[in-house]
Amino acid sequence: MSLKNTTKVACSIKFQRSRKPYYSSGTVDWSLVDKSVKQNNEFRSVPTEREFASNMLMVGAIMLVIAVAIAVSITWYTTKEYEPHIHQKAMRTAMFIPLIIVPLCTAIVGFQGFLNHRRMLTIFQLAHTDEMTNLANRRAFMQEARALFEETDLDYQGLSMFIVDLDHFKKVNDAYGHEAGDEVLIHASEQIVKALPEYSMVARLGGEEFGVLLPYTDITEIHRYAEAIRHRVASKACAYLEHRIQVSASVGVGIAHPRDTVRSVMTRADDALYDAKDEGRNRFVIAA
């Protein structure tokens, strides 16, 4: 959309094209049921309900084996001098009682633990989700970005960050009210998600600003997805009551290079966003 799109990235096209895809974890899904959360950072550290239940079953099975072994050992030692029929009856009882008590206790403790785990997941979700759009929030975005920068070999793997800002959003609030503004934000967030592949991450950073983490294999992918965001937001009007509210978006893109940090790439994307605003809005600028 901008002449800067070409001039800023021309020097990097040659080596960017050779990069291989590496990221296939899918978009962030905040459902509380059976959704896998990745490892190695706070954003990725909460076990799912399925994992929690599996852990409880494993603990229960281990406790059952230990309880039976202890009960049988003690009973055998204390009744080995008794009459054979008494000894055999005591051994059967020693095996039977743990089979009742241990599963019952495990079920009671596990159920309470399951409820506590559900509450923990809910709190975790609230802390990492934007309430209005149901996207990841800024905290989740920054945590995921730091994790991706640590995991990605930027010499061979492509990673980019988009900053998307709705143009003249204040005019929407002034003309139609804040409730309409909220609907426009939700609508715009849906268009951004639909414009991007499943392996990207979309977050609301605050106000009318959204962030995107996008791995890529070819520089043309960044052009294609940045234009897709711009086009979908501008062409899909938001229906609110009897109104159809039209907004546009400016997009700034920062491309990560070796020795870059999350902050340096975000600053580059912010600068590109300001350039897009200065050049007339409703466009994207890529800063390589």
C-alpha positions in Angstrom: 0.0 0.0 0.0 2.9 2.3 0.6 6.1 3.0 -1.3 7.8 2.3 2.0 6.5 -1.3 1.8 8.9 -1.9 -1.0 11.9 0.2 -0.1 12.0 -0.9 3.5 11.9 -4.7 2.8 13.8 -4.9 -0.4 17.2 -5.6 1.3 15.8 -8.5 3.3 13.8 -10.4 0.6 16.8 -12.5 -0.5 17.4 -14.3 2.7 13.8 -14.2 4.0 12.7 -16.4 1.1 14.8 -19.3 2.3 13.3 -19.6 5.7 11.3 -22.7 6.6 8.0 -22.9 8.4 8.3 -24.0 12.0 5.3 -22.9 13.9 2.1 -25.0 13.9 0.6 -24.7 17.3 -2.6 -22.9 16.1 -4.3 -19.8 17.4 -4.8 -19.1 21.1 -8.0 -20.8 22.3 -9.2 -19.9 25.8 -11.7 -22.7 26.2 -11.5 -24.3 29.6 -12.1 -27.9 28.3 -9.3 -30.0 26.9 -7.2 -27.3 25.3 -3.5 -27.8 25.2 -1.4 -25.0 26.7 2.2 -24.9 25.6 5.2 -25.2 27.9 8.1 -23.1 29.3 6.5 -19.9 30.4 3.8 -18.5 32.7 1.4 -18.1 29.7 1.9 -21.8 28.9 2.2 -23.3 32.4 -1.4 -24.2 33.4 -2.3 -27.9 32.9 -5.6 -28.6 31.1 -8.5 -30.4 32.8 -7.6 -33.6 30.8 -4.0 -33.4 32.0 -5.2 -32.8 35.6 -7.5 -35.7 35.5 -4.8 -38.0 34.1 -2.5 -36.9 36.9 -5.1 -37.7 39.5 -5.7 -41.1 38.0 -2.0 -41.9 38.0 -1.6 -40.7 41.6 -4.7 -42.8 42.6 -3.3 -45.9 40.9 0.1 -45.5 42.6 -1.5 -45.0 46.0 -3.6 -48.1 45.5 -0.6 -50.3 44.6 1.3 -48.9 47.7 -1.7 -49.4 50.0 -2.3 -53.0 48.9 1.4 -53.8 49.1 1.7 -52.4 52.7 -1.6 -54.0 53.9 -0.7 -57.4 52.5 2.9 -57.3 53.8 1.8 -56.3 57.3 -1.1 -58.9 57.3 1.2 -61.6 56.1 3.8 -60.9 58.7 1.3 -60.7 61.6 -0.8 -63.7 60.7 1.7 -66.1 59.3 1.7 -68.2 62.5 -2.2 -68.4 62.6 -4.2 -71.3 61.3 -4.1 -71.4 57.4 -7.8 -70.6 56.9 -7.5 -67.6 59.2 -4.3 -66.5 57.5 -5.9 -66.7 54.1 -9.0 -64.9 55.2 -6.9 -62.1 56.7 -4.9 -61.8 53.4 -8.0 -61.5 51.3 -9.3 -58.8 53.6 -6.0 -57.0 53.5 -6.3 -56.9 49.7 -10.0 -56.0 49.6 -10.1 -53.1 52.0 -7.6 -50.8 50.2 -9.5 -51.5 46.9 -12.5 -49.8 48.5 -10.9 -47.1 50.7 -8.2 -45.8 48.3 -10.4 -45.2 45.3 -13.1 -43.6 47.5 -10.5 -41.2 49.1 -8.9 -40.5 45.7 -12.3 -39.6 44.2 -13.2 -37.2 47.1 -9.8 -35.5 47.0 -9.7 -35.5 43.2 -13.2 -34.0 42.9 -12.3 -31.1 45.2 -9.0 -30.7 43.4 -10.8 -30.7 40.1 -13.1 -27.9 41.3 -10.1 -25.9 42.5 -8.3 -26.5 39.2 -11.4 -25.2 37.3 -11.4 -22.1 39.4 -7.7 -21.6 38.8 -8.2 -22.0 35.0 -11.0 -19.4 35.1 -8.8 -16.9 37.0 -6.0 -17.7 34.5 -8.3 -17.1 31.6 -9.6 -13.8 33.0 -6.0 -12.6 33.6 -5.0 -13.4 30.0 -8.1 -12.6 27.9 -9.6 -9.4 26.7 -13.1 -9.4 28.1 -14.7 -7.5 25.2 -13.3 -9.3 22.2 -12.3 -12.6 23.8 -8.9 -12.3 22.2 -5.7 -12.6 24.2 -4.8 -9.4 26.1 -1.6 -7.5 26.2 -0.1 -9.5 29.0 -0.7 -12.8 27.1 0.6 -11.2 23.9 3.9 -10.1 25.5 4.4 -13.4 27.2 3.9 -15.4 24.0 6.1 -12.9 22.1 9.0 -13.4 24.6 8.6 -17.2 24.4 8.6 -17.1 20.6 11.7 -15.0 20.5 13.5 -17.4 22.8 12.5 -20.4 20.8 12.9 -19.0 17.3 16.2 -19.1 15.4 15.8 -15.9 13.6 18.7 -16.7 11.2 16.6 -19.3 9.6 13.0 -18.8 10.7 10.8 -15.8 10.0 8.8 -14.0 12.7 6.9 -10.7 12.3 4.8 -8.5 14.6 1.8 -6.4 13.4 0.3 -3.4 15.2 -3.2 -2.7 13.9 -4.9 0.5 14.8 -8.5 1.6 13.8 -8.5 4.9 12.1 -10.5 7.8 13.6 -12.1 5.5 16.1 -12.9 8.4 18.5 -15.3 9.8 15.8 -17.3 6.5 16.1 -17.7 7.0 19.8 -18.6 10.6 19.3 -21.1 10.0 16.6 -22.8 6.7 17.7 -21.9 6.3 21.4 -19.5 4.0 23.3 -21.8 1.0 23.0 -21.5 1.3 19.2 -17.7 1.7 19.6 -17.6 -1.6 21.5 -19.5 -3.3 18.7 -17.1 -1.9 16.2 -14.1 -3.2 18.2 -15.6 -6.7 18.4 -16.4 -6.6 14.7 -12.9 -5.4 13.7 -11.3 -8.1 15.9 -13.3 -10.7 14.1 -12.2 -9.4 10.7 -8.6 -9.4 11.8 -8.8 -13.0 12.9 -10.5 -14.1 9.7 -7.8 -12.4 7.6 -5.0 -14.4 9.2 -3.9 -18.0 9.3 -4.6 -20.3 12.2 -1.0 -20.4 13.4 -0.9 -16.6 14.1 -1.8 -15.0 17.4 -4.1 -12.0 17.6 -4.5 -9.9 20.8 -6.1 -6.7 21.8 -3.3 -4.5 23.1 -5.6 -1.7 24.4 -8.1 0.8 23.1 -8.5 0.3 19.4 -5.1 -1.2 19.0 -4.5 -4.9 18.1 -1.3 -7.0 18.0 -0.4 -9.9 15.8 2.4 -12.4 16.0 2.9 -14.1 12.6 5.6 -16.6 11.7 6.3 -16.6 7.9 8.4 -18.3 5.3 8.3 -15.7 2.6 8.2 -11.9 2.7 5.2 -11.9 0.3 3.2 -13.6 3.1 3.5 -10.5 5.2 2.3 -8.3 2.3 -0.6 -10.6 1.7 -1.8 -10.8 5.3 -1.3 -7.1 6.0 -3.4 -6.2 3.0 -6.0 -8.8 4.0 -6.3 -7.2 7.4 -6.6 -3.7 5.9 -9.1 -4.8 3.2 -11.4 -6.8 5.5 -11.6 -4.1 8.2 -12.3 -1.4 5.5 -14.8 -3.4 3.4 -16.9 -5.1 6.1 -19.2 -2.6 7.7 -20.3 -3.1 11.3 -24.1 -3.4 11.7 -25.3 -1.5 14.8 -29.0 -1.0 15.3 -30.1 0.7 12.1 -26.6 1.9 11.3 -23.8 0.4 9.2 -20.6 1.8 10.6 -17.6 1.8 8.3 -14.1 2.1 9.7 -10.6 1.5 8.3 -7.3 0.3 9.8 -3.7 1.3 9.6 -1.1 -1.5 10.0 2.5 -1.3 11.0 4.7 -4.4 10.6 8.0 -5.1 12.2 10.2 -8.0 11.0 12.4 -9.7 13.5 16.1 -10.2 12.8 18.9 -11.9 14.8 19.7 -10.1 18.1 16.3 -8.4 18.0 14.2 -8.2 21.2 10.4 -8.1 21.5 10.7 -4.4 22.4 12.9 -3.5 19.4 10.5 -5.2 17.0 7.4 -3.7 18.6 9.1 -0.2 18.4 9.8 -0.8 14.7 6.1 -1.9 14.2 4.9 1.2 16.0 7.1 3.5 13.9 5.7 1.8 10.8 2.2 2.3 12.1 2.9 6.1 12.6 4.2 6.2 9.0 1.0 4.6 7.8 -1.0 7.2 9.7 1.1 10.1 8.3 0.6 8.8 4.8 -3.2 9.0 5.0 -4.3 5.9 7.0 -6.1 2.8 5.6 -2.8 1.3 4.5 0.1 -0.8 5.8 3.8 -0.1 6.1 6.5 -2.7 6.7 9.7 -1.9 8.5 12.3 -4.5 7.9 
